Amino acid sequence: MSKVKKKVTPGRERMEKIVSLCKRRGFIFQSSEIYGGLNSCYDYGPMGVLLKNNVKNSWWKSNVQERDDVVGLDSSILMHPQVWVASGHVESFTDPMVDCKECKLRFRADHVEGDKCPECGGELTDARLFNLMFKTFMGAVEDTSSVVHLRPETAQGIFVNFKNVQTVSRKKLPFGIAQIGKAFRNEITPGKFTFRTREFEMMELEYFTYPEQSEECHQKWLETRMKWYADLGIKKEKLRLRRHEDDELAHYALSCYDVEYEFPWGWSELEGIANRTDYDLKAHEKDSGKDMKFFDEERKEHIAPFVIEPSAGVDRSALAFLVDAYDEDETPTAKGGIDVRTVLRFSNKLAPIKAAVLPLSKKEPLPEIAEKIYKDLRKDFYTDYDIKGSIGKRYRRQDEVGTPFCITVDFDTIEDNAVTVRFRDTLVQERIPIEELKGKLKNLLEL
Ligand SMILES: [Zn+2]
């Protein structure tokens, strides 16, 4: 089993296989599938929710828990309507749209070449600006005075709480506020599986700094964020930083970089890291009439901080980690055939299930011993227990969800109080005494 030959599949075929695996193994389902699905909405199954939680926990750990200059926040999705006026979203968070007068399809004007409908060749309307914020009504009356928006980013919840958080945390510049949460954008052309969806989750950090230090601070965050992806095992050659051209900068940004991953369809953004200047705090100060400055006790002056914002998509990151982990092995079988093994090579930190305990036979005392090991391991990390089917099939199931360690309890276990641990990537098998098992696994998992 040592000679492993890589099989290369073209991008489209590869993506189809990943989407199919996601459904088969419970990572991602189409939302409302029994009713035909809802376009661009997805649900995370038993494996998907674990993967996503691991992504979020890793982000929180490295950006909040392990730093002394960042604190957390969880602000509400619905906010005062004036927030989105002050932030510029009501005015500027728009895409130019054209409608086909024949088939009624709507397109982004910058995605259409010429003046005819790309679907039916019909005549198009003039371009109109279409706001990407979802609207709903708050309270009993549905009129313009009760309109609220579903937030299109979590950042504004951080800006409006700047003074609250700074006061209670007693942080001095530079310091950051981090938040993970859902956001909504009424994208006209969602697509590419969970890459562009109208409902999504973000991991955002607003890092407040002295204006004169903001560019240096921006550079540091670029390095920090690139390292995060690399540390979680993303292939370095599939990851790059791209600086925004001046004409693609958002209305608030002085400069911006995208962290991009090379998906099977090409390079696409995982995270934007922008210098938002003092745009947001100043805008809220002006609109609310409340002081949004930081009082610097050493300098004895009121400062309007600049903001560096690393803003990452949870769903996009999770998809990138999935795509990056997907692999197929080919190994010759004893009978002279070829055995294809599908395996997700997740880093140990991201693997939804860390270990699986598999009794070789249903004959006692094997299940009893195995269950005891399983119940002990799961106190420390996600562990699976599987007794159904041949051992080969059970290994396959674990490979397909990326479980790094399979633990087999066999008849020798009764005599030697040891188990066989099979390593997912190397397929090496090692005999380990039961009493040393948890310690060894925790070491390997870096827990
Ligand atoms: Zn048309």
Residues whose N, C-alpha, C, O or C-beta is under 5 A from the ligand:
A	BS01	ZN	C100 E102 C103 K104 C117 E119 C120 G121 G122
